[in-house]
Amino acid sequence: MVEDCNDPLAQAADLFCEEEMDTDKIEESVKEMLIAIGEDPDRQGLLKTPHRVAKSYEELLGGYRMDPRALINDAVFDVAYDEMVVIRDIEFYSLCEHHMLPFIGRVHVAYIPSDKVIGLSKIPRIVDLFSRRLQVQERMTRQIAEYIDVVLNPQGVAVVAEGLHMCMMLRGVMKHDARMTTSTMLGVFRNEISTRMEFMQNIGRGATSLHI
């Protein structure tokens, strides 16, 4: 069977890595980097730094080792419900693929079922699947929306992400309070302004401010 190259599940599966992360190679690379910046990797404070960095990458980049096809399991249910489902303020942590510096924030997700709903805990897992890898916020936002759209075939999906980017705060323009908002609207959220406005009102109601 030839997989559809436009299928977000197939695209995500292409990024799925079954092999364990090569932490030994990461440790060696960190040692070389410490030497390159003028540090001594053998001094007491840095002896375990390469190991710590490698272990942290296993967690921060864990999305590469989450199987997008197995993620859902049996958590899609037939339910006679056709009103908006909103999951707000899902925390995410990612690494910018341009500088490998963190960007963090919150994702708000909504969908209007056709005849299926998904277990509540799966939505944050979908966010982790796409955020815990080298990313750009624009692509991450669309990937989350398209994945849910394929899994549930709902009337529509909406995703809004708000992020604070360390590559903008710690280097370059150094704008500490600037944040980025991205959105993807599919189905009725794109086609019907009243539906889109209802979603925006839902996520704006008592929204939590982003802080570092």
Protein Blocks (a to p, Z undefined) as FASTA:
>chain_A
ZZdfklmklmmmmmpcfbdcdfklmmmmmmmmmmmnopafkbmklmmmmmmmmmmmmmmm
mmmmccfklmnmmmbccdddfbdcddehiacddddfklopacddddddddddfkbccdfk
lmmmmmmmmmnccddfklmmmmmmmmmmmmnopabdcdddddddfklmmgmjlpakbccd
ddddehjllmmmklmmmmmmmmmnopacddZZ
